[in-house]
Amino acid sequence: MVDAIEEFADVGSLLRTVRPKDPVYCIYPHVYSEITTEFLKGFPGRVLYAVKANPNPTILGLLLAAGVRHFDCASLPEIELIDEIAPEAPKYFMTPVRIRDAARTAQKKHGVRHFVVDHLSGLSQLVEEIDTSRSVIFARMAVHHESAMEDLSVRFGAPPEEMPALLQSIRDSGAEPALAFNVGSSVTDPEAYRYSMSVTKSVLDKLPFRLRLIDVGGGYPKSYPDFIVPELEQYFKAVEESVGTLPLADNAEVLGEPGRALAAPGMSAVVEVLLRKDSRLYINDGMFGIFWVLRIDGPDRFPVRTYRNGKPHEGETMEFQINGPTCDATDTLPGLVPLPTDIRPGDYLEFGNIGAYSIGGRTNYNGFYSDRIVSITSPKERPPAV
Ligand SMILES: Cc1ncc(COP(=O)(O)O)c(C=O)c1O
């Protein structure tokens, strides 16, 4: 059961009735329904939502209502969170680094059956904690493609040449072996999936047995200003076509772990302009708050809309540098943002596409923090988008 949150028909009425001093994060339920339906219809396999992208219970409830049934979790608290909201939903413990005994508890208390390792040493730790005869263990393979913004293979994954031995050891442990890769986050070219599947094929060709499950991870990107990416369907096509080339068991299934693609589009951040110094603005949120993900390679700004006196405000624009409120020298958003030239303190900015890697990683550094999350109910309202 998900607790109800405050509701407003649109951002204008939020601003007119509350005039919030702290940032407000707005959830657009209809946008989450649309994107989830599109993803579930298009992806050629089982969809596991990557909880890390946005663990907000209201959003999890919306994804469930729209048909998401499986959850990729990276810790026991994420598993517990899903268990509270959706006790029946299968939870997958998809990280090779776990707190001691977490796998044991995940299996005993929460019925988790799917785990991942990327090294023999991790496998021997895992098999101490779980009943392998009722488990699937994915061997995670390191793959890198230049179009991936965050190269996850630098920290995780076994080199392809070590994969056959790792998969054989998983099989010897009594668990069902399976293969996973995660080419990166914000993957800007669907070819990355075709390439990763070709590396997968070279591993599978060396195995004396066939696998049933291939997990192609996350990475499906969203467009941001100056960061325009191909449509989702091109990624689905790349996965579908390339999985067809793999030597797999007859009842084989492909799994995907989208985070950003599902989490990003339905949430916005409404912030107040506190101070203007020529072309520098200071707002009440920043790089230690909702915008922390801009520290990572990839998009360097979000789509934005301006409000004055509770109404959208437009006009001739110029580029502004946007600064957060803390004392830290790094609290500046990387991209310059075009905004009306007459913008002034007391105006509000609504940043769209903010739902992924935002709520989950903000801090209360310097005492700046907001937990006000509201729902925007009018179905014709859309967050700013590119
Ligand atoms: C194992 C794993 N799965 C899925 C994801 C989700 O990735 P994305 O949000 O790019 O779809 C990540 C992101 O870091 C990940 O590490």
PDBQT file of the ligand as one rigid body, heavy atoms in Angstrom, charges set to zero:
ROOT
HETATM    1  C1  LIG A 401      23.073  -3.607 -12.774  1.00  0.00    +0.000 C 
HETATM    2  C2  LIG A 401      22.317  -2.433 -13.289  1.00  0.00    +0.000 A 
HETATM    3  N1  LIG A 401      21.118  -2.651 -13.871  1.00  0.00    +0.000 NA
HETATM    4  C3  LIG A 401      20.372  -1.625 -14.349  1.00  0.00    +0.000 A 
HETATM    5  C4  LIG A 401      20.810  -0.327 -14.246  1.00  0.00    +0.000 A 
HETATM    6  C5  LIG A 401      19.909   0.763 -14.768  1.00  0.00    +0.000 C 
HETATM    7  O1  LIG A 401      20.515   1.482 -15.772  1.00  0.00    +0.000 OA
HETATM    8  P1  LIG A 401      19.748   2.611 -16.568  1.00  0.00    +0.000 P 
HETATM    9  O2  LIG A 401      19.159   3.538 -15.580  1.00  0.00    +0.000 OA
HETATM   10  O3  LIG A 401      20.824   3.245 -17.391  1.00  0.00    +0.000 OA
HETATM   11  O4  LIG A 401      18.706   1.934 -17.406  1.00  0.00    +0.000 OA
HETATM   12  C6  LIG A 401      22.063  -0.044 -13.675  1.00  0.00    +0.000 A 
HETATM   13  C7  LIG A 401      22.566   1.325 -13.565  1.00  0.00    +0.000 C 
HETATM   14  O5  LIG A 401      23.577   1.644 -13.038  1.00  0.00    +0.000 OA
HETATM   15  C8  LIG A 401      22.845  -1.135 -13.179  1.00  0.00    +0.000 A 
HETATM   16  O6  LIG A 401      24.030  -0.927 -12.607  1.00  0.00    +0.000 OA
ENDROOT
TORSDOF 0
